[in-house]
Amino acid sequence: MADYDVIVVGGGISGLMSAMTLSKHGKKVLVLEKRSYVGGNCNSYDVDGFQVDTGVHAITHLRVGPLRRLIDTYFDYSPMFLDHGSYHVRTPNGLSKIPFNLKAFARFDVLPKMDRLLLSQAITKAFTQSTLGSDLSNQSVYDYLPSGLSEDSLDFINAMSYSLSGKSMYETSVHRMLTGSSYMRDSVPENFFEDEEIAKSYVALLANHLTMSQLKGHLSILSRLANNNTGYSQAYPRKGLKGFLNAVLFSMNDSVQIKTSSRVTGINTREGAVKEVVTPDGTYPADVVVFTGFAKDLPALTDNLPSSYIQDIGRIVQTHSMTIWLGLDTKLPEFDYTGSEVWFKRRAFWAMPISNYDKSLAPPGKQLVGFTFIVDESVQLSVDRKRMYNTILTALPGIKDHIEMTHYQYTIPEKASVTIDGFFADTRTPITNLYLAGTDTDSRSMGVTRAGYSVLELLKVLREDHHIE
């Protein structure tokens, strides 16, 4: 007889939230984590008096999304969140707010006026097609763009693609661009048609598809086009990512046991169902196993997986990122904001001055800023790292004299990137009672929020299979 009702392989945030929620359903759970610590990418640690996160994070969908549902239902200790603030784009002329609706986009003078008009029409067309049921998940952003755009506009779009999928505009889908920027949400305001250019282009696109009465009916699901505010449900956790991690750990029931430095070397089966989990320190009988490591690693751990399944999970696309944390000896005016910024000239980065949210993350009077880049796999990492650092100095030439701490993090930010040809695994595997959770099983949102989606999907499937009520 198994000593545990469920064994969770992997102590990242997906595994910990899986264990915590299952413990609230009366299950005795064992978590096996190969590292000496838990949390995975949802973690923080000290570097020379600065508390850095594992990568730059803004937590999304907090009002009605998966984390809100999990917190309200399962957490004993609710993490505290601070409003994210605005998204910005940095140019040599300073900061401008990134537009997330067409009205703001029309005034976005970072890009040429003609480009803004062409892109507004393209966004309107994409939004309309998606609303009418067209699947744009296999069409690249680049192929959808109008011809004649300037180099600046192409570089900006490419940077936004990298920030939403980890891949370029050639591999990022139009659907990902729409959902990742939160364009696709509800209710159009009364003044939707005040901008004549946008209104004309929109009506012209719909004219061949809808009558006026049908058009009015669709307006309730076309609001984000005119009135989108992507930051409204986004936040940064107080005390950093460690604050969110601690809320999960403190909410664990006593029925959860966590073993670190415990690498799983095998998941054995009997007659097509899970039998036991093997580690160098022992073998654990298991009736149910939730695997939250990389789904691509599953064939190396267990037999009896169909070749077609192995081929499918082999199609999972991953991206490597580098976050450069800079501890500054003073608070710079360039970072006098809450929120985040994108630099798109020559090489894109996403940056956040996280000590602006919580002063305790940096020593008194100092500042902590994280810069995340997508790694260029075509060159050596040491070469690319120098290029990244020089990009920061180019974007912020005054920063060099104030850097007193530099820390590099090389990570896989998501277990699966949302790309046109990529693959996401199902929660169920071909092996009975072996389930998956994590950011390679759900493509919605990103980071901790995507992990939350995967945990909710896991709970749904476990109910369907009568493992929990």
Summary of the structure (lengths in Angstrom):
residues: 469
radius of gyration: 23.2
end to end distance: 21.5
largest distance: 70.7
contacts: 1581
relative contact order: 0.19
helix: 36%
strand: 21%
